[in-house]
């Protein structure tokens, strides 16, 4: 395993330099998402029980500085009574199907160039922001997360992105389903 990590680092440092991150650029991303409402502090707990019903997500991002961007996203998903039995917060059974809708605004800090200075084909970022979501009721969230963006061409106009967001519901004590949860995204990103 150590040899594979060393080889991966060697390959990333030896790759030729791609274009630098430009400022004042707009990006569009579309893809899929999954929701983990299992009530665990482990974000990777039991992925077979995450929700994947109509898992559509899209976002628009604006880079206003070299390492900073702001993103607005919209996400659709849902929970079915058959597939999500005993998997919501506090392990209560669902009585019917629920749809999930969220709008999130995040500020992103890209720090990949601090880790891999010569590998401009990969970028890591952290994000924080606020969100609005509706399942059975409406709730607001404070969000923290991060992700990785892999550019698939030298002009950095097309890539793949994976991210995880922890969503902390502001008013969660009264609700058994509109509660804290994790959200995972796998998206294709395009420079506009």
JOFENLIN-V510620 format. One record per run of one state. SS is the DSSP state (@ for helix, = for strand, . for the rest). FROM is the first residue (numbers start at 1). TO is the last residue. If there is no record, write none. Layout:
ss->SS from->FROM to->TO
ss->SS from->FROM to->TO
This chain:
ss->. from->1 to->1
ss->@ from->2 to->14
ss->. from->15 to->24
ss->= from->25 to->36
ss->. from->37 to->46
ss->@ from->47 to->49
ss->. from->50 to->50
ss->= from->51 to->51
ss->. from->52 to->55
ss->= from->56 to->63
ss->. from->64 to->67
ss->= from->68 to->79
ss->. from->80 to->88
ss->@ from->89 to->91
ss->. from->92 to->97
ss->= from->98 to->110
ss->. from->111 to->111
ss->@ from->112 to->115
ss->. from->116 to->121
ss->= from->122 to->134
ss->. from->135 to->137
ss->= from->138 to->151
ss->. from->152 to->157
ss->= from->158 to->169
ss->. from->170 to->180
ss->= from->181 to->191
ss->. from->192 to->192
